[in-house]
Amino acid sequence: MFLSKISQDNRMLFLQLSTHAALLNNDLAKDHEDIIIAQSKAMGIDDYKIEINTDINTLIQEIKENSSQQEVYIILFEIATLIMSDNKYDSLERQFINNLQDKLDVSKEKLTNMLYLINQLMGDYRSILNEED
């Protein structure tokens, strides 16, 4: 949704983080794969290969050092949206998001607001899809 606001330098970092998030359960779900491909294309990266190339802690540190506060919020929001896109939000995913929030110095209140908005958007989306014409 806000991917165009991520700087060129941070786009590959974001995609690597998306890949880590999608592979949390050691299985790349088709929905997550489709989202990562769409994310990469939305950022003008047509040849992104979904594989982990960077250690998660190194990746988070690079994002923290190279991103504006706005980019950090966008990255966290988009990663949370990816994780929640399958309508499942298990303890491993919660731990990943909370760890990301903590290491990127985002307040718990900000994360709570993001998760609320994501749930609202997903509920509205499901509602639109289920409406009969």
N, C-alpha and C positions, 0 to 999 in steps of 0.2 A: 504494500500500500504506500509506504513512504520510502521505498528503496532508492529512488532517484536522489534523495537527499544525502545518501551515504557517499562519501568522497571516493574517488577512483582508487586511492591507496588502500581504503578499508574494505572494498567490495570483496576481494578474495578472502580476507580475514573473516568477513561475515559469512561467506559461503562455506568456509571451513567450519565455522561455529555451527552453522545449520546442519552440516554433515554430522558433526559430533552429536548434536541433538537428535537427529533422525536415527542414528545408530545406537542410541542409549540401550535399547533392549537387544542389541546385536542382530537386529533384523531390519532391513530397510523396507518399510511398508510402501506399497505402490503410491498411496496418497502423499506420503512424505517425499518420495522420489519426484513425483509430478510437481510438487510445490517448489522443491529446490531447483528443478529445471526451469520453472516459470520465474523464480527469483533471479536466477542467473541471466535469463533472457531479458528480464525487466531492467537489469543493470548493464545490458549491452555485452554480456559475456556468453557467447553462443557455444563455446566448446568446453564448458566446465565438466570435469569428470568427478563423479561422486565417490570420493575416497578420502580417507584421513591422511593428511600429509604433515600435520603439525600437532605437537603435544597440546592438550587442552589448556594446561596452565600457562604455557608460553603464549598460546593464542589469546587467551584472556588478557594477559599482561600487555601484549602488543596492541590490542583493541583499546585498553585503558590508556595507554601512553599516546596513542595516535588519533584518538577520537575526541570530537567536541562533546559537550554534555548532551546536546541534541542528538548526535549520532548514537551515543550510548543508549539513550532512551529508545530510539528507533530500533536499534539492534536488539535490545531486550524485548521490546514489544513484538517484533517480528519473530524472534525465536520462540517466545511464549505462544504466539499464534500458531506457528508450525507444530509445536509439541501438542497443543490442544486441538488441532485440526481433526484428529480422529475421534473426538469426543471422549477420549480417555485421558486421565491425568493421574497417573499412578505415583507411588511414593518415590520412585527413582527419578521420574520427571520433575516432581516437586523439588526434590533435593538438587537437581541440576539447575533449575531456575533460581532457587534460593541461593545457591552457591554463586551463580552468575551475578545475581543482584548484589550480593555481599562484596564480591571481588571487584565489581565495577562501581562500587560506592553509590548505589542507588538506594534510596530510602525504602523501607518496608511499606510505607504509606503509598509511595509512587507505584511500587510493584502491585500492591493491592488494587489500586485504581486501574492499572493496566489490565489485570486479570478480570476485573469487573467489566471493563469495556469489551474485552475479548469475548467474555461469556454473553454479554448483551448482543454483540454483533453476530455471534454464531447462532444465538437463539432467533434473532430476527431473520437471518439467512435461512435457517431451517423452516421458519414460519412462511417465508415467501415461497420456498420450494414446495411446501405442503398445501398451499392455497390452490383451490380449484378455480379454473377460469370460468 
